[in-house]
Amino acid sequence: MSRREEWRKVLDSEVSRWSAKPWEQLVSGLRELQVYEVVVDSKPYQVEVELLENTATYIHVMVAVDDGSLPASITPLTHSIICKK
């Protein structure tokens, strides 16, 4: 399995976790960029979650994952979530 395929598993899991939250909780929890580490199969991965937009009708959240290795981590895997209010 390639490095990016490993990242994809972690990204899918984190996107599911953040997508399950109500929009109000996302807004309050993402007032600042969230950066944390998760360990999957004894390997650490860095996760970043950021609120990109907060409009009258929706919020836009970005989730990014990498393993901290250079140069691959310069371009992490990302996915964005749009939640209607």
N, C-alpha and C positions, 0 to 999 in steps of 0.2 A: 504494500500500500504506500502510495507517495505521501510526502509531507502534507501537501495541500488536501489530499483526501482525508488525512487524519484531522486536519483543521476543520474540514467540512462537517465531520461528526460533532465536534465541539460546538461549532457555530450553529448547527441545526438545533442542538440541545439548548443553547443559550437563547436563541430566537424563540423557541417554544416557551421557555420559562418567562421571558419578558413579554411575549405576546399574550400570555394568560392573565396579565395584570390589567385591572381597569385603568382607563386613561387618566383618571385623577391621581391614582397611585404612581403612574409613570411620571406625570408632571412633577409631583412633589418629590419623588425619589431621584429625579434627574435634573435638579436645579444646577448641579455641577456634574462635570464629566465623571462617570464611574469607571474606575480601572481596578481590576482585581485579577487574581490568578485562580485557575481551577486545575486540578490534577485528574487526568484520565489515563488509566493503564500505566500508572507510575510516571507519567510525563506531564510537566507543567505547561500550561498555556495561558497567555495573557488575553484578557477580555476587556474591551472598552465599549461602553454604552453611552451614547450621547443623544440628547434631545436636539434635533435639528430645527424643527418648526413647531410652533404652538399657535395655531390659527383659531378662528372662531368656530370652525367646523371639524378640524382634525388635528392630530399631533403626528409628527414624523420622527421616528427614532432610528438611530443607526447602531448596529452591533458589529464589532470587528474582533477577529481572533487571529493570533499568530503564536509562534512558539519562542519568540525572542531571538531566534538565530538570524544572523546577518549573512548575506544580504536579503534572504527571502522575506524577512519580517518587515522590510521597508514597504512592501505591498501586502498588507494583511487581507484575509478573506473578509468580506463585508456583506451585510444584508440590511435592508431598511424595512421598517414596519410602519404602516400608516394605520392609525386608529381613529375611527370616527368618534366624535363627541356626542 
